[in-house]
Amino acid sequence: MKGQQYTIGLDFGSDSVRALVVNVETGEEVATAVCNYPRWAEGQYCIPHDNQFRQHPLDYIEAMTDVITRSMLEAGSAVSQNVIGIGVDTTGSTPVPVDAAGTPLALKSEFAENPNAMFHLWKDHTALQEATEINAINAQSNEDYLKYVGGIYSSEWYWAKIAHTNRVDPVVKSAAYTWVEHCDWIPFLLTGGNKAEDLKRSVCAAGHKALWHKDYNGIPPKSYLTQIDSSFAEFRTELLEKTYSSDETVGQLTGEWADKLGLSTDVVVAVGAFDCHMGAVGGEIEPGYLSKIVGTSTCDIMVAPLEAKEHLVKGICGQVNGSVIPNMLGLEAGQSAFGDVYAWFKRLLLWPVEHMSTELKEQYATELDDKIIPALAEAAAQLETTANDPVALDWMNGRRTPDANQALKGVLSGINLGTDAPRLFKSLVEATCFGAKRISDRFADEGVEIKGVIALGGIAKKSKLVMQTLSDVMQMPIKVASSEQTCALGAAMFAAVAAGKYEKVEQAMKAMGGGFEKTYQPNADKAEVYAQLYVKYCQLGESIEKITMQ
């Protein structure tokens, strides 16, 4: 054990945080722990039917403390004494209003129960109107400030969420010194930051969600921002002038945090980034491959060498130099709902058990909750695929890409009295896969070559039905990464670079990568029928979008 060094990857997901302890020489994953956010698990501060999804900073602090201390106990003192770095990834855009000290307003007594003072989770869509206004304003602008984010601004992103909060909560507006992304705040917290001006902003978050670009020397000018909302006249734009890639360091653990976590104050904390971008690194991304993190939603990542003139890809979530691998262009797309679509269907089927009888709930709810999706998947796998099958739209949480539109809704079509649960489930699986194909088609149409797919995340590891359907629909091979925690692994890789173990992220990927456990090959005999169903999916989407926009 002597001489071995380790890093910790922290992966803050939608429901929980995960810690992964990795040997920086071999990539061995020596310990891991997961903790659900307690308040979030109870549904606090969320109003789903209003698309309000907020998370309290105490959930992050408490869960992070739990997973690091437990993983250190599991790993043992010989490991904890040789941890050299911590890397952080989070969901995004998940910003929070902070005071001049960089403290989230919800950690102050007067805002402790105010959802507007908390982190606005990526899937919070309360800012639909503001996003619509941003797109309309940009269309009339002499300068296209949305060109590097695919041409469309989303209600999931930074400026829309701030503008909405400023309009509905003047008290929070007045108290907010600035707004900070989750991935930027955690490193700031661990290193004892006490001035918002000193907070290091991630190029990943700022570039993909806050319109940061080197061409603007930061973010768009106030003359543009104030058209979005007059309150931005007071926004401290200088705080977003400089950004950092995640191979750089924020600082070292404070004595307080080192004592609390059982680590040394020599531990370096790297600049944070979004989960999907670090997950792509953990999954050993390379040019020509689409990295697809498949979970409640999906995030699709590609990297490309920098060219003299940057080629703009329409309708994606942005392209940012260094957001994935430093000195390479990172391109992001994704689906607003993937696993969440299946979870919705499960909740629908479980409603009678959950609500009609306390006795039934106590006897069956937990057992059925664990078994219903596997049972549906097994039955769906036995069904023949025909051009007359039901067709669904996967827009249950709006559409992220291509061409963001969070006002869109899901649809089930082509059903009759003979349509049973496995057939509906199969159509929902196919819809999510068709949504994935729309993204790969957009990249191809824009001249970005895709040779294959690298799949990461829980669904990629667990669902043969989904992965095989995805391969059949896309007619591409899909490699599944071996690691159970590719996002946390990517964060651990960045921590190794920030701590000085490696000079480049590519070196850390080579040394610490876990490889691939399986490759799904497309069934050529299903190509024609899925091509027909895909046409129906696209036609249905066009019809629904026209109705929605009327």
Secondary structure by P-SEA (a helix, b strand, c coil): cccccbbbbbbbcccbbbbbbbcccccccccccccccccccccccccccccbbbbbaaaaaaaaaaaaaaaaaaacaaaaacccbbbbbbcccbbbbbccccccccccccccccccccccccccccaaaaaaaaaaaaaaccccccccccccccccccaaaaaaaaaacaaaaaaccccccaaaaaaaaaacccccccbbbbaaaaaacccccccccccccaaaaaaaccccccccccccccccccccccccccaaaaaaacccccbbbcccccaaaaaaaaacccccbbbbbcccbbbbbbbbccccbbbbbccccccccccccccbbbbbbbcccaaaaaaaaaaaaacccccccaaaaaccaaaaaacaaaaaaaaaaacccccccbbbbccccccccccccccbbbbcccccccccaaaaaaaaaaaaaaaaaaaaaaaaaacccccbbbbbcccccccaaaaaaaaaaacbbbbbbccccaaaaaaaaaaaaaacccccaaaaaaaccccccbbbbbcccaaaaaaaaaaaaaaaaaaaaaaaac
